[in-house]
Amino acid sequence: MKEIEMLTRELYADTPLSTLYHYTTFTGLLGIVRSRTLWASDIRYMNDSAELRHTADLIAAEVRERIEGGQVNSSLLSQFADWVAHRITNGHMLFGASFRSHGNLLSQWRGYSLPGKGVSLGFCPEYILRCAARQGFIIGKCIYEPTRQKALIGQVVDAVERLGGQEDGHLSAAERSALYRDAFAAMETHLLRIAAILKHPSFREEKEWRIVSPVLTHSGNIPIRFREGHDMLVPYIEFDLGGEGGTPVMDHLYLGPTENMNISMNSLQMFLEQYGIVPKHGIDYCQIPFRQR
């Protein structure tokens, strides 16, 4: 559907203008620097799979509201809501990695690092955009505002409803359902990309930018690796930060809360210099008091 494709392009048209920060643990830092890659996780497995379910819930609510309001093509809308609920977590794969506009937030230290073992890696946005373009990734600014999310989902459902006005009135119920499924499948790639940047309003403090991979229709398209998650294995692919053997270019770095600030800063600097990494704007301590959890 052209309308959904155009909507997706508009959503990913924003460009980051300031440093993009990636929060991680010391183990994550060691892996990023040594491998020159970030791990882009299957978005279905981020935050216990709640990421994409949020979009499915928004669509279900919009469909329910329209049906209760007396929409004539309730069968089409119901089939769409059911299809989304299934495909959003069982369909094509999409991988992403997260960056924040703010590199020193207590909530992020708590959520993405370990006590005394956290860093926030700052990258120049132009550098990340170049890396993304080289690998077919796109970058999008996450949307948290409920009114904007509802308006976007409304546009998606409007496009689906227009499908009902284009069908042949002589089709059987089975033929009509098959037509719907084909149309839904045609929009799946764009719908996934929209879902990838719609986040629950409670996360608005993050001000997240997300790099998003090409949509993979099956696991043979690209090497998929696995890491240990909280209670499951999480599929991921590697996002190259070096490019032709180059060293990742960091703009800035924050050391997270720790009780050993001075010696930790020293060893951090030594490690980066060993790999030829000297952040343009230096390394700063977060200045947040350290407390054991």
N, C-alpha and C positions, 0 to 999 in steps of 0.2 A: 504494500500500500504506500503510495507516494506521500500521503499526508504524514504517516508515521516516520518515514525516512527523513522528510524535511524537518520534523519536530526533533528528531535525534540530532541532526546536524546543528540545529540552533542551540540545543542544550550543551553541545560540546564545542561551541564556538568561543566560549570564554577562555582567556589566556591568563595564567598566573603571572604576576608582575614582581612579586617579592620572593625571598628565599623560601624554599619548600623543605620542611623538616620531616625526617623519618625517625620515629622513636623505636629503640630496640634495646636489647640486653647486651652485655659484653660478649656473650657467645654469638649473638647476631652480628655485632660489629666485626668480630674476628672472621666470621664467614663471609660477610659482605666485602671486606677489604681483600681477603685472600683469594676469593673466587671472582671478584669484580662483578658480582651480580647481586640483585635483590630477588627474594622469593616472591613471586606473584601467585597468590593462592586462588584456588577455585572459589569464586564469590559465594557459591552455595554453602561453603563451609566457614564463612566468616561470621564471628559472633554467634556460634551455634545455629547457623543457617537462618537467623532472623532477618538478615539483610534483604534477601529476595522475597521472603514471606511478607515483608511490609508492603511491597508493591501489590502482591496478590491480595492482601487484605484491603488495600485501597480500592482495587478494581472490584472486589466482591461487594464492598459497601456502596460504590457508585452504581453497580448493576442492581443491587437490591433497592436502592432509592428510586431508580428509574422504573423498575417493575411495579413497585408499590405506588408509583405516581401514575400508572396506567399506560406504560409504553406498549405499543401494539405488538412489537416483535420480541416478546419475552423469551421465546424459545431460543432465538439467536443470542440474546444477552446471557441467558443461563448457560448455554453451551460454551460461550466465550469464558465466563467466569470459571467454569469447571475445567476447561482446557488450560487456562492460566495456572490454576491451583496445582495441576499435575505437572505441566511442562516447566514451570518456574524452578522446580527442584529436581526434576527428572529428565529434563531435555538437554539441549546443547550446553556446552561448557564455556564459561567466561572466566578469565583470570584477572586479578587486579592486585595492586599494591597501593598502600595509603601514604599520603603526605599531609602535613599540617601546615597551616599558615603561621602558627605560633609554636615556637620551639621550646617553650618553657612553661608548661601547664602542669600543675600538680595532678590533675585527673589523668593526664596522659602518662606521667611517670608511674602512677599507680596501676594503670591499665596495661601498659605495654613494656614495662621493665620489671626488674626484680629489686628488692631492697638493697641499696648500695651498689647496684650493678646496672645502671642505666645510662644511655647516651641518646642524644638527639642529633641526628646528622643533617646538616643544612646543605642543600644543593641549589645552585643557581637555576632558576626556572628555564632559561634558555637551554641549558645543558640537558636537563631532563627531557625537554621537548625534542631535542635532537636525538637523544637516545631512543625515545618513544617512536619517532618517525622512522628511524632506521629499522625498527622491529615490527612495524605495523600496529603499534599501540596508539591509542588516543588518550587524551587527558580531559577529565571533566571535573567541574566544581560541584560538590555534593549539595543537594537541595534539602533543607530542613523545614521550611515554612509550610505549615499545614494548608494554608489557602492556596499557595502556589502548587503544591502537590496535587490538591483536589482539582485545580484548573487543568493541570497537565493530564491527569487521568481522565478528566472529562473530554479532553481533545482525543485521546485514544479511543474511548468508548463511542464518541461521535463518529469516528472513522469506521468503527465496526458497525454501527447502526446504518451508515450509508451503504454498507455491503448488502443489507437486507432490502434496500430499495432498488438494487440493481439485479436481483435474482429473477429468474424466469418463473412466473406464476404457475406454470404447468408442471413443475418439478414435484416428484414424490418426496415424502418426508426423508427417506433414506438418501435420495440424491441431494436434497437440500443440506442435510447434515454433512455429506461428503464435500460439498462446495464450501461450507463454512470451515471445515477442518483444513482444507487446502489454503483458504485465505488466511486463517490464523497462522499456519505454518510459514506463510510468506512474510509475516510480520515478526516472527519470533526473534530474529537477530536484532532488530531495532528495539523491540520491547525489552530484551535482556539488557541492552545498553542503557535504556532509560531506567530500568530497575536498579542498575548498578550504582546510580548516583542519587537515588531517592532514599534518604535515611530518616529514621525516627527522630522527631523533634527534640527528644531528650538528649541527643548527641550534638546539638547545635554548637556547643562551645568548641568542638574540635576544629571547625572550619576546614573540613577535609577536602583535599584534591585527590583524585584517584586516577592512576594510570590503568587503562583497560585494554586487554588483549583483543586480537581478532576473535570472533566467535568460532569455537571448534565444534564441528558436528559429530566427530567421534575421536577417540583417544589416539588414533594412529596419526593424526595430523602433525603432532609435535611431541618431543619427549616430555612425558609427564613423570614427575618425581613425587615422593611422599615424605611428609614429616609427621612427627608425633604432635597431635593436638591435645586438648584437655581430656577428651574421652573418645577419640577416634583418630584414624589416620587422615591427614589433610593433603589432598592433591595440590601440587604447585608446579609452575614452570619458572625458568630462570629469566630474569630481565637483565640484560647485559648493560653494565654501567661503564665498562671500559672502552669497548669498541676497538677492534683490531689490536688487541693486546695492550691497550693503554691503561693507565692507572685512573681509578675513579677520581673525579675532580670535586672536592668539597669546598663549599663557600664559608661554612661556619660549623661549629660544633659546641653543644652544651654537654657538660657532665652532670648527670642527675644527682639527687641527694645521696650523700655518703658521709660516713663518720671519718673517713681518711682522705679528705679533700686534697691536701697538698701532694702526698705521694701518689694518689690516684691520678691527679692531673699530670704528674711527671711521667708515669709509666704510659699513660695514654698518648702523650706527645711523642715519647720515644717509639712507641709502636707505629704510629702513623708515619713518622719520619723514616722508619725502616722500609716502608713501602713507597716512599717518595711523595707522601701526602702532607701538604702544609696548607690548612684551610686559610683562604684569602683573608677572612675577618677573624681569624684566631679561634682559640678554645676558651670558653667561659664556664665558670661554675654556675649552677642554677640559683644559688643563694637561698635555696629552700632548706630549712632545718631538717636534718635526718632523724627519722624515728623508726625504730623497728616495728614491724607489723605484728 
